[in-house]
Amino acid sequence: MGSEVNVVWIDNNTQTSIGWTGVAASALPGSPPTARIMVFPPSGEELEYTVRLGETFPVLDETWRFADVDFRAPGWWTVTLRRVDADEPQDPPTGRHGVHVPSFDDAPARFAPFGRLDPAQLAALTAALGQELPPAYARWLAETNGVRPERPVGIADVGEDMDGAAVQRYPLELSLSWLKPLFGVDPEDRHRDLVVAQQVHRDPLVSRGFLAIGTTDDATLFVKVGPPDRDSVWVLWRGNRHTGPEDAAHGPEDAAGGDPAGAAGHRERELSMSRLGGDIGSVLDRFRPYTGSGGGYDPDDVAVPDRSDPRYWDVRE
């Protein structure tokens, strides 16, 4: 028996149902646009299909079509799926398939640090982490204790993958804002504390060869701890398979113990990461404020020891 619905609309970061089957979708602009469809049947499986606009995919014993997509704004979309029936509408798609690419100001992004860390605090952090910090990142952290951007900022040209191939992503997917700072030492704020971040954002995903240093709405940022390429900064997109902490239970099982957060799962995710730059300073240099993103945030909202420090808003070396 067929499902009761013959058309569904799926917004970004949401899931809908076709009968007893869950369906989610992500979309990328292009000519034609592409959608990654995730189907979750009652059996508990997780099925994935990558389709271009107009192509079909199965949902149990039915056939559905990627019928339309509307990119309303950067990082926001609505995917339309239609069941393939004899009377399925054959009108051409009507959504906005192009993408509004955000523009950036020419001036470098400015970042507000949370303070400084003295040698004793850095030593305590290293002990709590159970590993040494890479040297350039350690120097940066000592001077800033993490940062927030003055205005929402982003990177348009993201980087390269583990094999050195260029990676292009939708610009707003890699953005930092006042609510998404880079981590530091802050035991009173678990959302910003570097030690807690490893438990939440690193350990379920990748090995201890990386350190989680920040998150965005769609990605987690890491710094590489040891050689080769120590201090390089990497991004793990949540749009990749098994990239979110909430997805760790669905990841590939480790051969030794059946642990989806084990070595096999970690390695798969690390191979899907994109390299942003050789160190934290060069990566921050690449961020630019979004045009029209407002006049910024009140500096009085950030606690720093010396507001006369010329590096207060400019912590890049």
Secondary structure, DSSP 8 states (H G I E B T S, - for coil): ---S-SEEEEETT-EEEETTEEEEEEEE-SSS-EEEEEEE-TTS--EEEEEETT-EEEETTEEEEEEEEEEEETTEEEEEEEE--TT-------S--S-----B-SS---EEE-----HHHHHHHHHHHTS---HHHHHHHHHHSSEEESS-EE-SS-EEETTS-EE---GGGSEE-TTS-B-B--TT-TTTBHHHHIIIIITTTS-TTEEEEEE-SSEEEEEE-SSSSTT-EEEEETTSTT-SGGGGGGS---TTT--TTSHHHHHHHHHT-EEEESSHHHHHHH-EEBTT--S---GGGS--S-TT-TTSS----
